[in-house]
């Protein structure tokens, strides 16, 4: 099964009321927020293929600094922006990427997930998704902002997540209103973006096979 088929089936279960505590009323608010983000066109302003890849040096769950410059000395690098363990769609995405990670390594590439969550959330996500590729902390979403992926959630969307006990000022250690749009970006060894997809509709994601195909083109 491809990733987006799995996500579509999960979305159908949510809409059928089979994934408590989310209700139809909750989903109406969440979908409205996504529709507003889509209408804004922000996803179209994310750096495209051919643009310079912004470098990073961010800590993993052990505090070790992971440097994109060092990784790119060895081969191409893909990054996936991960919202957090609270997002089921995001966890499904990481699980799917974990399945293709061995192939990415075979092709001489690397994959790094980037998240705004605090260290406890980072560690929980690694355990939850059994990750073998790095997950790094982007406090304040400063790195995500360099891709124009950060947006402000509406008060009603914040209210829905708050009704589930989620306080994003605690989850992310920031203003509690900012959120990172899911995205996958691939850089070649020269620091030039070769694959770029952002997803304002959070129930849609990059197919891992498409990312692998992009790595294969670089290896050809």
Rosetta silent file (secondary structure, phi, psi, omega in degrees, C-alpha in Angstrom):
SEQUENCE: XXXXXXXXXXXXXXXXXXXXXXXXXXXXXXXXXXXXXXXXXXXXXXXXXXXXXXXXXXXXXXXXXXXXXXXXXXXXXXXXXXXXXXXXXXXXXXXXXXXXXXXXXXXXXXXXXXXXXXXXXXXXXXXXXXXXXXXXXXXXXXXXXXXXXXXXXXXXXXXXXXXXXXXXXXXXXXXXXXXXXXXXXXXXXXXXXXXXXXXXXXXXXXXXXXXXXXXXXXXX
SCORE:     score description
SCORE:     0.000 S_00000001
   1 L     0.000  133.488  176.808    0.000    0.000    0.000 S_00000001
   2 L   -78.241  163.868 -173.630    1.306    3.450   -0.840 S_00000001
   3 H   -61.982  -47.725 -175.302    1.433    6.118    1.834 S_00000001
   4 H   -67.721  -26.998  173.428   -1.305    8.373    0.506 S_00000001
   5 H   -66.778  -42.985  178.162   -3.706    5.450    0.166 S_00000001
   6 H   -62.601  -41.612  179.714   -3.099    4.642    3.830 S_00000001
   7 H   -65.466  -39.363  179.382   -3.630    8.291    4.778 S_00000001
   8 H   -64.267  -39.743  178.378   -6.860    8.457    2.762 S_00000001
   9 H   -66.189  -38.901  178.251   -8.201    5.369    4.531 S_00000001
  10 H   -66.756  -40.376  177.929   -7.319    6.859    7.906 S_00000001
  11 H   -60.282  -41.602  178.024   -9.022   10.130    6.956 S_00000001
  12 H   -62.389  -39.131  178.404  -12.163    8.173    6.066 S_00000001
  13 H   -65.623  -40.910  176.440  -12.100    6.496    9.477 S_00000001
  14 H   -59.615  -45.948 -176.978  -11.795    9.873   11.187 S_00000001
  15 H   -68.259  -23.418  177.498  -14.734   11.207    9.219 S_00000001
  16 L   -86.770    0.801  178.725  -16.755    8.115   10.138 S_00000001
  17 L    78.878   21.142 -176.424  -16.151    8.803   13.826 S_00000001
  18 L   -95.893    4.848 -179.358  -13.916    5.753   14.257 S_00000001
  19 L  -128.374   72.522  179.359  -10.918    7.668   15.661 S_00000001
  20 L   -64.758  151.639    9.433  -12.015    9.179   18.967 S_00000001
  21 L   -92.258   11.216 -178.366  -11.847   11.775   20.385 S_00000001
  22 L   -71.506  129.661  179.987  -11.968   13.516   16.998 S_00000001
  23 L  -114.111  172.816  177.136  -15.526   14.297   15.923 S_00000001
  24 H   -59.651  -39.253  179.349  -17.078   15.674   12.758 S_00000001
  25 H   -63.676  -40.479  176.319  -17.273   19.094   14.417 S_00000001
  26 H   -61.624  -45.121 -176.757  -13.555   18.974   15.201 S_00000001
  27 H   -65.316  -34.680  178.315  -12.745   17.986   11.634 S_00000001
  28 H   -59.106  -41.681  179.287  -14.803   20.840   10.203 S_00000001
  29 H   -68.793  -45.679 -178.879  -12.588   23.291   12.078 S_00000001
  30 H   -63.132  -43.515  178.686   -9.361   21.491   11.164 S_00000001
  31 H   -65.450  -37.685  178.430  -10.332   21.263    7.488 S_00000001
  32 H   -61.969  -39.622  177.031  -11.302   24.920    7.455 S_00000001
  33 H   -63.336  -41.097  178.842   -7.845   25.795    8.735 S_00000001
  34 H   -66.531  -39.611  179.069   -6.256   23.671    5.994 S_00000001
  35 H   -62.889  -38.207  178.021   -8.442   25.285    3.341 S_00000001
  36 H   -65.954  -39.104  178.385   -7.326   28.724    4.504 S_00000001
  37 H   -66.385  -42.601  177.634   -3.692   27.659    4.300 S_00000001
  38 H   -60.841  -46.373 -178.108   -4.194   26.265    0.790 S_00000001
  39 H   -62.820  -28.742 -179.452   -5.967   29.459   -0.298 S_00000001
  40 H   -67.327  -23.936 -178.628   -3.081   31.567    1.015 S_00000001
  41 L    74.216   12.693 -176.457   -0.759   29.968   -1.548 S_00000001
  42 H   -60.222  -34.925 -178.781    2.045   29.818    1.005 S_00000001
  43 H   -62.659  -21.188  179.960    3.047   26.337   -0.158 S_00000001
  44 H   -80.865   -8.927 -179.208    3.875   27.814   -3.564 S_00000001
  45 H   -98.528    0.098  177.039    6.543   30.052   -2.018 S_00000001
  46 L   -67.718  139.408 -179.258    8.645   27.176   -0.654 S_00000001
  47 L   -49.389  134.281 -175.147   12.070   27.010   -2.378 S_00000001
  48 L   -99.679  177.219  175.958   11.799   25.068   -5.610 S_00000001
  49 L   -56.492  132.065 -179.034   14.085   22.769   -7.572 S_00000001
  50 L   101.093  -15.522  178.943   17.223   24.671   -8.526 S_00000001
  51 L   -80.054  161.715  177.514   17.211   26.906   -5.440 S_00000001
  52 E   -73.202  136.765  178.873   20.009   26.897   -2.875 S_00000001
  53 L   -83.786  120.557  178.496   19.474   24.487    0.020 S_00000001
  54 L   -68.013  130.037 -179.073   19.685   26.284    3.395 S_00000001
  55 L   -77.104  160.261  176.564   22.228   24.565    5.639 S_00000001
  56 L  -142.555  157.674  170.873   21.497   23.519    9.218 S_00000001
  57 E  -143.148   96.307 -171.050   23.272   22.438   12.377 S_00000001
  58 E  -127.563  150.766 -176.838   20.618   21.115   14.770 S_00000001
  59 E   -81.956  143.581  170.890   20.666   18.804   17.813 S_00000001
  60 L   -88.157 -169.274 -174.198   19.327   15.266   17.864 S_00000001
  61 L   -66.965  -17.164  178.345   17.710   13.670   20.914 S_00000001
  62 L   -96.530   -1.791 -177.331   21.119   13.198   22.563 S_00000001
  63 L    89.013    0.513  177.927   22.172   16.792   21.973 S_00000001
  64 L   -73.154  131.636 -179.262   24.587   15.810   19.209 S_00000001
  65 E   -78.793  124.145  176.428   24.708   18.444   16.487 S_00000001
  66 E  -100.368  122.720 -175.132   23.728   17.117   13.070 S_00000001
  67 E  -111.139  125.906  177.653   25.209   19.243   10.286 S_00000001
  68 H   -65.025  -35.036  179.714   23.855   19.299    6.755 S_00000001
  69 H   -61.444  -40.592  179.014   27.228   20.499    5.474 S_00000001
  70 H   -68.538  -39.778  179.654   28.920   17.403    6.895 S_00000001
  71 H   -64.346  -42.512 -176.381   26.261   15.084    5.490 S_00000001
  72 H   -67.946  -15.900  173.579   26.490   16.629    2.032 S_00000001
  73 L   -68.018  -24.380 -176.281   30.207   15.841    1.934 S_00000001
  74 L   -97.917  -26.784 -176.902   29.178   12.171    1.815 S_00000001
  75 L   169.631 -178.962 -179.774   26.136   12.312   -0.464 S_00000001
  76 L   -67.000  159.371 -174.733   22.747   13.882   -1.159 S_00000001
  77 E  -135.437  130.789  172.175   20.413   14.727    1.720 S_00000001
  78 E  -111.664  141.718  174.669   16.632   14.736    2.076 S_00000001
  79 E  -121.395  143.381  175.295   14.826   16.400    4.964 S_00000001
  80 E  -121.127  128.302  178.781   11.240   15.805    6.075 S_00000001
  81 E   -88.129  117.997 -171.712    9.487   18.374    8.255 S_00000001
  82 L  -113.363  123.425 -173.891    7.647   16.483   11.005 S_00000001
  83 L   -73.768  -37.064  178.440    5.035   18.263   13.134 S_00000001
  84 L   150.294  169.188 -175.577    5.151   15.922   16.120 S_00000001
  85 L   -64.667  -21.225  179.055    3.980   12.688   17.711 S_00000001
  86 L   -69.310  -16.686 -176.475    0.492   14.176   18.228 S_00000001
  87 L   -98.632  106.715 -177.954   -0.035   14.094   14.422 S_00000001
  88 H   -61.417  -39.558  179.855   -1.041   10.608   13.267 S_00000001
  89 H   -61.128  -38.335  179.281   -0.518   11.493    9.608 S_00000001
  90 H   -66.403  -38.877  178.642    3.031   12.583   10.424 S_00000001
  91 H   -67.253  -40.244  176.192    3.740    9.312   12.212 S_00000001
  92 H   -60.553  -38.567  179.375    2.433    7.301    9.268 S_00000001
  93 H   -63.624  -46.374  179.945    4.761    9.315    7.035 S_00000001
  94 H   -63.374  -38.687  177.636    7.811    8.581    9.192 S_00000001
  95 H   -59.936  -43.452 -179.354    6.916    4.874    9.285 S_00000001
  96 H   -67.331  -38.511  178.069    6.736    4.818    5.481 S_00000001
  97 H   -68.865  -34.201  176.741   10.037    6.673    5.145 S_00000001
  98 H   -60.479  -35.255 -179.778   11.655    4.255    7.575 S_00000001
  99 H   -65.161  -34.762 -177.781   10.723    1.438    5.175 S_00000001
 100 H   -96.549   -3.483 -177.734   12.606    3.041    2.271 S_00000001
 101 H   -57.480  -41.419  177.359   15.505    4.362    4.328 S_00000001
 102 H   -57.112  -37.790  179.122   17.721    1.322    3.606 S_00000001
 103 H   -68.059  -39.522  177.053   17.325    1.996   -0.119 S_00000001
 104 H   -59.783  -41.467  178.872   18.213    5.675    0.383 S_00000001
 105 H   -66.514  -38.928  177.474   21.387    4.575    2.180 S_00000001
 106 H   -58.670  -33.834 -178.668   22.205    2.122   -0.620 S_00000001
 107 L   -83.514    3.947  178.024   22.077    5.047   -3.023 S_00000001
 108 L    83.979   12.200 -177.389   24.597    6.953   -0.911 S_00000001
 109 L  -100.715  177.917  177.080   21.999    9.353    0.482 S_00000001
 110 E  -139.342  154.735  178.916   20.807   10.419    3.902 S_00000001
 111 E  -130.033  133.462  177.703   17.443   11.343    5.414 S_00000001
 112 E  -133.419  131.154  174.099   16.877   13.649    8.374 S_00000001
 113 E   -93.978  141.055 -177.166   13.549   14.548    9.994 S_00000001
 114 E  -122.663  128.205 -175.785   13.194   18.074   11.378 S_00000001
 115 E  -138.625  147.364  178.231   10.668   18.923   14.095 S_00000001
 116 L   -81.620   -4.542 -173.253    9.791   21.936   16.273 S_00000001
 117 L   -68.890  158.240  176.649    9.043   19.776   19.311 S_00000001
 118 L   -72.646  171.126 -174.975   11.026   19.905   22.537 S_00000001
 119 H   -57.264  -42.931  177.213   13.473   17.137   23.421 S_00000001
 120 H   -58.207  -39.321  177.814   10.953   14.937   25.315 S_00000001
 121 H   -68.016  -34.789  177.612    8.703   15.012   22.245 S_00000001
 122 H   -62.785  -48.215 -179.322   11.652   14.237   20.014 S_00000001
 123 H   -63.752  -39.448  179.395   12.546   11.153   22.047 S_00000001
 124 H   -64.180  -38.975  179.844    8.912   10.012   22.138 S_00000001
 125 H   -66.544  -38.860  178.817    8.641   10.307   18.355 S_00000001
 126 H   -63.659  -43.625  178.313   11.788    8.235   17.832 S_00000001
 127 H   -65.749  -45.697 -176.366   10.411    5.483   20.081 S_00000001
 128 H   -60.079  -39.069 -173.045    6.928    5.649   18.566 S_00000001
 129 H  -105.411    4.591  177.822    8.194    5.338   14.999 S_00000001
 130 L    49.739   50.524 -173.610   11.245    3.099   15.584 S_00000001
 131 L   -76.539  139.129  171.204   13.413    5.497   13.629 S_00000001
 132 L  -110.308   -8.997  174.501   16.876    4.605   12.415 S_00000001
 133 L   -99.864  158.198 -173.871   17.400    7.931   10.638 S_00000001
 134 E   -67.972  144.430  170.997   18.075   11.150   12.581 S_00000001
 135 E  -123.891  121.979 -174.626   15.326   13.350   14.004 S_00000001
 136 E  -116.931  156.704 -176.038   16.518   16.816   15.002 S_00000001
 137 E   -94.787  122.406  178.291   15.028   19.626   17.052 S_00000001
 138 L  -110.057   74.033 -176.587   14.197   22.902   15.302 S_00000001
 139 H   -60.457  132.195 -178.865   13.293   25.024   18.345 S_00000001
 140 H    74.435    5.183 -179.366   11.170   27.987   17.431 S_00000001
 141 H    54.551   31.083 -176.736   10.900   26.545   13.910 S_00000001
 142 H   -63.787  -38.418  179.380   13.766   28.822   12.918 S_00000001
 143 H   -71.802  -42.537  178.829   15.047   26.452   10.243 S_00000001
 144 H   -58.963  -32.261  179.181   11.553   25.758    8.874 S_00000001
 145 H   -63.995  -27.182  179.715   11.082   29.511    8.501 S_00000001
 146 L   -69.462  -16.413  175.574   13.945   29.568    6.009 S_00000001
 147 L  -102.605    2.982 -176.248   11.708   27.474    3.746 S_00000001
 148 L    58.689   40.948 -179.224    8.641   29.639    4.473 S_00000001
 149 L   -97.386   -9.920 -173.935    6.888   26.617    5.975 S_00000001
 150 E   -91.114  131.599  178.043    5.746   28.226    9.232 S_00000001
 151 E  -133.200  167.225  179.951    2.210   29.585    9.515 S_00000001
 152 E  -100.398  123.891  177.989   -0.053   30.825   12.304 S_00000001
 153 L   -71.506  148.319  175.717   -2.924   28.571   13.361 S_00000001
 154 L   -71.772  158.469  179.455   -6.349   30.122   13.824 S_00000001
 155 H   -61.872  -34.533 -178.730   -7.723   30.441   17.338 S_00000001
 156 H   -71.259  -34.284  176.081  -10.459   27.917   16.555 S_00000001
 157 H   -67.963  -43.956  176.738   -7.902   25.329   15.380 S_00000001
 158 H   -58.275  -38.242  179.704   -5.821   25.948   18.512 S_00000001
 159 H   -64.513  -38.977  178.029   -9.022   25.486   20.500 S_00000001
 160 H   -62.706  -49.654 -179.984   -9.715   22.089   18.958 S_00000001
 161 H   -65.079  -33.626  177.308   -6.249   20.786   19.771 S_00000001
 162 H   -64.865  -31.555  178.873   -6.521   22.331   23.227 S_00000001
 163 H   -67.699  -18.405  175.982   -9.701   20.340   23.842 S_00000001
 164 L   -93.914    3.512  179.692   -7.559   17.219   23.427 S_00000001
 165 L    89.456   12.044 -179.734   -5.097   18.514   26.024 S_00000001
 166 L   -93.147  118.922  174.495   -2.538   19.773   23.512 S_00000001
 167 L  -114.814  105.145 -173.146   -0.834   23.026   24.467 S_00000001
 168 H   -69.417  -17.610  173.721    1.611   23.829   21.693 S_00000001
 169 H   -67.832  -26.164  175.374    3.480   26.311   23.829 S_00000001
 170 H   -89.090  -40.860 -179.064    4.488   23.249   25.861 S_00000001
 171 H   -62.384  -43.785 -174.966    4.787   20.806   22.968 S_00000001
 172 L  -108.632  -11.231 -179.692    7.039   23.103   20.934 S_00000001
 173 L    66.288   32.878  179.777    8.272   25.542   23.554 S_00000001
 174 L  -128.053 -149.312 -177.131    7.242   28.524   21.425 S_00000001
 175 L   -74.770   -7.354  177.948    4.329   30.971   21.186 S_00000001
 176 L    79.615    1.284 -178.125    1.854   28.096   20.893 S_00000001
 177 L  -116.769  -17.067 -176.631    0.383   29.490   17.671 S_00000001
 178 E   -85.621  145.619  176.501    2.986   28.589   15.068 S_00000001
 179 E  -141.224  147.919  178.707    2.876   25.389   13.036 S_00000001
 180 E   -98.804  131.035  176.609    5.176   23.917   10.387 S_00000001
 181 L   -71.965  134.198  176.259    3.724   22.774    7.096 S_00000001
 182 E   -59.507  140.415 -179.247    4.694   19.198    6.189 S_00000001
 183 E  -162.080  156.478  173.414    7.320   19.110    3.439 S_00000001
 184 E  -130.801  127.751 -178.591   10.081   17.014    1.905 S_00000001
 185 E  -129.638  134.639  178.212   13.167   18.654    0.369 S_00000001
 186 E  -119.136  129.759  176.242   16.113   16.918   -1.320 S_00000001
 187 E  -112.366  141.229  170.923   19.514   18.541   -1.874 S_00000001
 188 L   -81.222  178.855 -175.348   22.298   17.260   -4.084 S_00000001
 189 L   -68.423  -15.359  178.554   25.911   17.356   -2.879 S_00000001
 190 L   -88.728    2.656  179.090   26.364   20.813   -4.374 S_00000001
 191 L    77.515   28.760  178.477   23.674   22.223   -2.090 S_00000001
 192 E  -113.124  130.864 -178.754   21.090   22.625   -4.847 S_00000001
 193 E   -67.861  129.059 -178.698   17.498   21.519   -4.265 S_00000001
 194 E  -115.884   -8.619  178.736   16.512   18.640   -6.566 S_00000001
 195 E  -155.611  132.645 -176.999   13.108   17.732   -5.094 S_00000001
 196 E  -151.106  117.455  175.874   10.673   19.966   -3.211 S_00000001
 197 E  -138.845  129.601  174.194    7.119   19.270   -2.045 S_00000001
 198 E  -119.986  148.916 -171.064    5.097   21.067    0.647 S_00000001
 199 E  -129.326   93.688  177.552    1.663   19.936    1.788 S_00000001
 200 L   -67.771  -26.314  171.707   -0.840   22.489    3.118 S_00000001
 201 L   -89.221  102.740 -168.474   -3.414   19.691    3.264 S_00000001
 202 L   -66.373  -11.592  178.494   -1.808   17.722    6.084 S_00000001
 203 L   -87.562    3.943  174.355   -3.570   14.488    5.069 S_00000001
 204 L  -119.550  140.254 -177.083   -1.513   14.388    1.867 S_00000001
 205 L  -141.734  167.595  174.420    2.225   13.653    1.831 S_00000001
 206 L   -66.471  132.210  175.382    5.148   12.923   -0.456 S_00000001
 207 L   -71.575  127.622  178.779    5.178    9.326   -1.602 S_00000001
 208 H   -54.097  -35.751  179.615    8.383    7.672   -0.337 S_00000001
 209 H   -64.187  -32.616  177.819    8.817    5.963   -3.714 S_00000001
 210 H   -67.646  -38.510  177.694    8.881    9.388   -5.389 S_00000001
 211 H   -66.679  -43.460  178.130   11.650   10.491   -3.044 S_00000001
 212 H   -59.863  -41.356  179.166   13.600    7.296   -3.687 S_00000001
 213 H   -61.344  -35.408  178.048   13.234    7.880   -7.439 S_00000001
 214 H   -67.902  -39.467  174.922   14.742   11.352   -6.967 S_00000001
 215 H   -63.512  -39.919 -179.752   17.715    9.826   -5.120 S_00000001
 216 H   -63.736  -37.072  177.605   18.074    7.285   -7.933 S_00000001
 217 H   -64.250  -37.463  179.140   18.251   10.057  -10.523 S_00000001
 218 H   -69.701  -30.274 -177.223   21.067   11.676   -8.582 S_00000001
 219 H   -83.628  -14.403 -175.510   22.914    8.350   -8.355 S_00000001
 220 L   -67.833    0.000    0.000   22.564    7.590  -12.073 S_00000001
